[in-house]
């Protein structure tokens, strides 16, 4: 049964929305015959992907749909283009809830190590740079303890606008904004990623587990190794966890071939 015009327009608008985020490839989970997820014989099946595309072509010619953009070889250029695509973003509710500016990311476009936090805070929203408040000062000290400088790494967040009152980002806000982060990661291609805190870890890994279970091991994230540790803001509230965080950072240092500090002689 053909899709009605309203549904075709709705699908087209959704495709364009994801194209604006830089998403051009769509996948459909296969349905195993006889499984509980398969619809009963007397219920109409959803149209196939090929049928939907054919229907879309009726109202939107293929040549008029946005095409995937080729990835510039230069990471700095790629990041600049992503920032331009982001624009003065109004894709989620946060642009109406008091954010002053978008906080994109900062650091070396060719960095081997990338830190990913949760969301900008008040200081970050004011200055337009991630991790510049008290938690940012602690993160800078953590980076120095690894034998690196802040400008040697790249720092970004799951979402790029400050949630009101520094509340935890909502799931739909993360889903809307994270595709731009994925493009940043793809452009930089670091050797290792460090997710700072539960929101970053759960969003990137799609795993709903406590930090105690997420830490202390490596994950494969789109071909890049990813480690999880505590967010600096959490460490300011509970300094007892700094020792555990240092263990996580030493694991990262070992993987990256950075010089580990010598143990003090007994």
C-alpha positions in Angstrom: 0.0 0.0 0.0 1.5 3.4 -1.0 2.5 5.8 1.7 0.2 8.8 2.0 1.5 12.2 1.1 1.7 13.4 4.8 3.8 10.4 5.8 6.1 10.8 2.8 6.7 14.4 3.8 7.3 13.5 7.4 9.9 10.9 6.3 11.5 13.4 4.0 11.8 16.0 6.7 13.3 13.4 9.0 15.9 12.4 6.4 16.8 16.0 5.8 17.1 16.5 9.6 19.6 13.7 9.9 21.5 14.9 6.8 21.9 18.3 8.5 23.6 16.4 11.4 25.9 14.7 8.9 24.1 11.3 9.0 23.6 9.8 5.6 23.6 6.1 6.2 20.5 4.3 7.6 20.2 0.7 8.7 17.2 -1.4 9.6 17.4 -4.3 12.0 16.5 -7.6 10.4 13.4 -9.3 11.7 13.8 -13.0 12.4 10.8 -15.0 11.0 8.7 -16.4 13.7 10.1 -14.2 16.4 8.0 -12.2 18.8 9.0 -9.0 17.0 7.6 -10.2 13.7 4.1 -8.8 13.0 1.2 -11.3 12.8 0.1 -12.3 9.3 -3.0 -10.3 9.4 -1.2 -7.0 10.3 0.2 -4.9 7.5 4.0 -4.9 7.4 5.9 -1.7 7.4 7.2 -0.7 3.9 10.8 -1.8 3.0 13.6 0.6 2.9 13.7 0.4 -0.9 10.0 1.1 -1.1 10.4 4.1 1.2 13.2 5.5 -0.9 11.1 5.0 -4.1 8.2 6.8 -2.4 10.5 9.6 -1.4 11.6 10.1 -4.9 8.1 10.9 -5.9 8.1 14.2 -4.0 11.9 14.7 -3.6 14.1 13.9 -6.6 17.2 12.1 -5.7 19.5 14.8 -7.1 17.9 17.3 -4.8 18.7 15.4 -1.6 22.0 16.4 0.2 24.9 14.2 -0.6 27.5 13.0 1.9 30.3 15.4 2.2 33.8 14.2 1.5 36.0 14.2 4.6 38.9 16.8 4.3 42.3 15.3 4.8 43.3 18.1 7.1 41.7 17.6 10.6 41.7 21.3 11.3 39.7 22.0 8.1 37.3 19.2 8.9 36.6 20.5 12.4 36.1 24.0 11.0 33.5 22.6 8.5 31.7 20.7 11.3 31.5 23.9 13.3 30.1 25.7 10.3 27.5 22.9 9.9 26.6 23.2 13.5 26.0 27.0 13.1 23.9 28.7 15.8 22.3 25.4 16.6 18.5 25.3 17.4 18.1 21.6 16.9 17.0 20.9 20.5 15.3 22.8 23.3 18.6 24.0 25.0 18.9 27.0 22.7 15.7 28.3 24.3 16.8 27.5 27.9 19.4 30.2 28.6 22.6 29.0 26.8 24.8 31.9 25.8 26.8 30.2 23.2 27.8 26.9 21.7 30.9 25.2 23.2 32.4 23.2 20.4 35.7 21.8 21.4 39.3 22.8 21.9 42.8 21.4 21.5 45.1 19.9 18.9 43.2 18.7 15.8 45.9 16.0 15.4 45.8 14.9 19.0 46.5 11.3 19.9 44.3 11.6 23.0 40.8 13.0 23.3 38.8 13.7 26.5 35.0 13.7 26.3 32.9 15.2 29.1 29.2 15.6 29.7 28.1 19.2 29.0 29.3 22.8 29.4 28.9 24.5 32.7 28.4 28.2 33.5 32.1 29.1 33.0 32.3 27.2 29.7 29.1 28.8 28.5 30.5 32.2 29.3 33.9 31.6 27.6 32.9 29.2 24.8 35.5 26.7 25.7 35.1 23.3 27.4 36.5 22.6 30.9 37.6 26.1 31.9 36.0 26.2 35.4 37.1 24.5 38.6 36.6 21.0 37.0 38.6 22.3 34.0 41.5 23.3 36.2 41.5 19.8 37.7 41.4 18.2 34.2 44.3 20.3 33.1 46.3 19.1 36.2 45.3 15.5 35.3 46.7 16.0 31.8 49.9 17.5 33.2 50.3 14.5 35.5 50.3 12.3 32.4 53.2 14.3 31.1 51.1 16.2 28.5 50.0 19.7 28.0 46.3 20.8 27.6 47.1 21.9 24.1 48.5 18.4 23.2 45.0 16.8 23.6 41.5 17.6 22.3 38.7 18.2 24.7 34.9 18.1 23.9 31.6 17.3 25.4 28.6 15.0 24.5 26.4 18.1 24.1 27.6 21.6 23.2 25.1 23.8 25.1 24.8 24.3 28.8 21.7 22.7 30.3 19.8 25.0 32.7 21.1 24.8 36.2 23.8 22.4 35.0 21.3 19.6 35.1 22.1 16.2 33.5 21.5 16.2 29.8 18.3 14.5 28.7 18.6 11.5 26.4 17.1 13.3 23.4 19.5 16.2 23.8 22.4 13.7 23.7 21.0 11.9 20.7 20.5 15.2 18.8 23.9 16.6 19.6 26.2 13.6 19.7 26.4 13.1 15.9 28.5 16.3 15.7 30.8 14.8 18.3 31.0 11.6 16.2 32.2 13.7 13.3 34.8 15.4 15.5 36.2 12.1 16.6 36.2 10.8 13.0 38.1 14.0 11.9 40.7 13.9 14.7 41.1 10.1 14.7 42.8 9.9 18.1 44.6 6.8 19.3 42.6 6.8 22.5 39.4 8.3 23.9 38.7 9.0 27.6 35.1 9.3 28.6 34.8 11.5 31.7 31.8 10.5 33.8 28.7 8.3 33.4 26.8 10.4 30.9 29.7 10.4 28.5 30.5 6.7 29.0 26.9 5.6 28.7 26.2 7.7 25.6 29.3 6.6 23.7 29.0 2.9 24.7 25.3 2.6 24.9 25.8 0.6 28.2 23.7 1.3 31.2 26.1 0.2 34.0 27.6 1.9 37.1 31.0 3.5 36.9 32.5 0.8 39.0 31.8 -1.7 36.2 32.6 0.7 33.3 36.1 1.6 34.6 39.3 -0.3 34.4 39.1 -1.8 30.9 39.4 -0.8 27.3 36.4 -0.7 24.9 36.5 -0.6 21.1 34.7 2.5 19.9 34.5 2.5 16.1 38.0 1.3 15.8 39.4 3.5 18.6 40.2 2.4 22.1 38.1 4.1 24.8 38.6 4.2 28.5 36.2 5.4 31.2 37.1 7.4 34.3 35.4 9.8 36.7 34.4 13.3 35.7 36.6 16.0 37.3 33.4 17.7 38.8 32.7 14.4 40.6 36.3 14.3 41.9 35.8 17.8 43.4 32.8 16.5 45.3 34.5 13.2 46.3 38.3 13.7 46.3 38.7 10.1 47.6 38.2 8.9 44.0 41.3 10.7 42.7 43.4 7.7 43.4 41.2 5.5 41.3 41.1 8.1 38.5 44.9 8.1 38.5 44.9 4.3 38.0 42.7 4.9 34.9 45.0 7.5 33.5 48.0 5.3 34.1 46.2 2.6 32.0 45.8 5.1 29.3 49.5 6.2 29.5 50.7 2.6 29.2 48.6 2.1 26.1 49.9 5.2 24.5 53.5 4.6 25.4 53.8 7.6 27.7 56.4 7.4 30.5 54.9 6.3 33.7 56.1 8.0 36.9 58.6 6.1 38.9 57.5 4.5 42.1 59.1 6.2 45.1 61.8 4.0 46.7 60.9 2.3 49.9 
